[in-house]
Every structure is written in C-alpha cells, then in structure tokens.
Amino acid sequence: MKTINLFIIVLFNFIGGLLSYSWCYRLFIRKYSTPELYYLVFYGVCYFCLILISIWILNKIKKPFGLISLGAIIGIVVTFISWIVAHFILGIYQGLALNIEVFFGYLFITSLMTLNFIIYPVILLCCHYSFLCIEKMAKNRNV
C-alpha cells in the first residue's frame, strides 16, 4: 500500500510539474527566448522538494482544508526557495547582495509564473482522495 501511495504522489506531482512548466513555457520561454535549461533546473529542484514535502504532509494532515491552506503556503515558499537554489546552481548570482525587498518581488513574480500556489494544493487533494479511494476499495475487497 505504501508503494502505491508513493507512486500516486510522484504521479500527481509530475502532472502538476508539467502543467506548471507548460504555463511558464507559453508565458515566458517562448515569448522571450530565454534559455530552457534555467527553467528545467528550477522545476527539477522545485518539484523534487514538493514530492518530499508531499510525503510528509499527506502522512500528518488528514483534513482537506488543512491540505489546501498548507499547500498554498508551501507552493509559494518552495517556488521561492527553488528560484534561489537554481540561481546558485547555475552560477547566475555572482555575489549579488541579498536584498530582501527584491526577494519579495521575485517571490510574487515566481509564484505567478509557476502557479504552484494553485497547482500544489490541488495535487495534495488529488493524492488525499486517491488514498481514500484505494483504502475503500481494499476494504471492500477484503470484506
């Protein structure tokens, strides 16, 4: 059962990553001809973090409202953290001073750019209800 749950988490996060990436590609990459490697590293870091966080959240929180509210916050924060990590990985940062006012602007832009604050709570709800459905089917099968 744990293997199936892990597969569901990875599957829904992969689908969410593709939705988010296609949104970003349509809006920015194709329009401004920016290098696609930057976005691939960004999304790789972002959705790897989201998969790990999903495993923990889905084991701890069982109520849908809690999943939605926490998922929205985490979708914003992980997007922001992934943006910073991607810049360090790609070497774009080159010793710029950490200016918190600039980072809040980037937080807003990257959240709008990736739509993770919408997509990630939906991913958590899909996983949650998939787990409930699988448990119900397993109980009906054993009865």
Secondary structure, 3 states (H helix, E strand, C coil): CHHHHHHHHHHHHHHHHHHHHHHHHHHHHHHHCCCHHHHHHHHHHHHHHHHHHHHHHHHHCCCHHHHHHHHHHHHHHHHHHHHHHHHHHHCCCCCCCCCHHHHHHHHHHHHHHHCHHHHHHHHHHHHHHHHHHHHHHHHHHHC
